[in-house]
Amino acid sequence: MTTGLIPATILTGFLGSGKTTLLKRVLTEAHGQKIAVIENEFGEENIDNDILVADTGEQIIQMNNGCVCCTIREDLRSTLSDLAEKRRKGELDFERVVIETTGLADPGPVAQTFFMDDEIAESYLLDSILTLVDAKHADGQLDTRQEARRQVGFADQIFISKSDLVTPDDVNELMHRLKHMNPRAPQRAVHFGEAPLAEVFDLKGFNLNAKLDLDPEFLHADDGHGDHDHAGHDHGPGERCDHPHHHAHDDDVKSFVFRSQRAFNPAKLEDFLGAIVQVYGPKMLRYKGVLHMKGSDRKVIFQGVHQLMGSDLGPKWAPGEEKLSKMVFIGIDLPRDVLMQGLEQCLA
């Protein structure tokens, strides 16, 4: 499907999580894709100088496999528009963009660039946010650094690296912890950047309609009690999580799910969500939902990052299909009760 838009992937993860290894592979391997990598990492993890010839005045370097590597000198927006212009003029040839954020960055503003800036939105389509988590150091990083927890909350896909350095129990426990923080991102253990590129690109994490065609269990997942992969795993306030070896981490990044078979009153819901993002937007990392709206025979699909929220008409409810609204909120210390009660009051 060529929309003419260039798909973009945001790669995030803490220092040492293996982003550079993954990027190096993307940049040097003969995978037949022409990829532009935008490097925003200054410091110890910078891609080796044998790949990035640091002393050229040129900001954009063409690799011998057709990939392009680019170091951000100004802001992301101007780098993206520069790349798109060079591509339009035929000076550069690439099919997609990968943006590496610094180890401590909040991916939110990077994601918002794709929605807020018209010029960028006309050239690029944000595909997904990938977060790399280092199995050996993750617990300590998640305990001490809110940025690491935020990166997990933002993810559309989580890759766990260095799992060979810890026990299988440790990996399971980490996966369980991450699942509490972000139930909607699939997790996969990878060895030093060996993630198959098919699992890295075209995940459609931000494509409102496609995601639901891919993910029917998003609507039907139960509350994760008794199912082994904890799809849609969320516990009520004060509920215990009964898993062997599970040490309770009371992380500030949490998720919860709202479900209802009653239809929403569209005006009330819009007012309520508008008010909520005004107040809690900075703490709202990702939120997504499929909504049953009064007076509409089609599903309404909505999602947001921080204060930015978008919605779209999805497919019609199938004959005999149970009409159900389901929303997932991932954020930092979000007041679950306020949100749950507020949403309840928006039902028709």
Secondary structure, 3 states (H helix, E strand, C coil): CCCCCEEEEEEEECCCCCHHHHHHHHHHCCCCCCEEEEECCCCCCCCCCCCCCCCCCCCEEECCCCCEEEECCCCHHHHHHHHHHHHHCCCCCCCEEEEECCCCCCHHHHHHHHHHCHHHHHHEEEEEEEEEEECCCHHHHHHHCHHHHHHHHHCCEEEEECHHHCCHHHHHHHHHHHHHHCCCCCEEECCCCCCCHHHCCCCCCCCHHHHHHHCCHHHHCCCCCCCCCCCCCCCCCCCCCCCCCCCCCCCCEEEEEEEECCCECHHHHHHHHHHHHHHHHHHEEEEEEEECECCCCEEEEEEEECCEEEEEEEEECCCCCCCCEEEEEEEECCCHHHHHHHHHHCEC
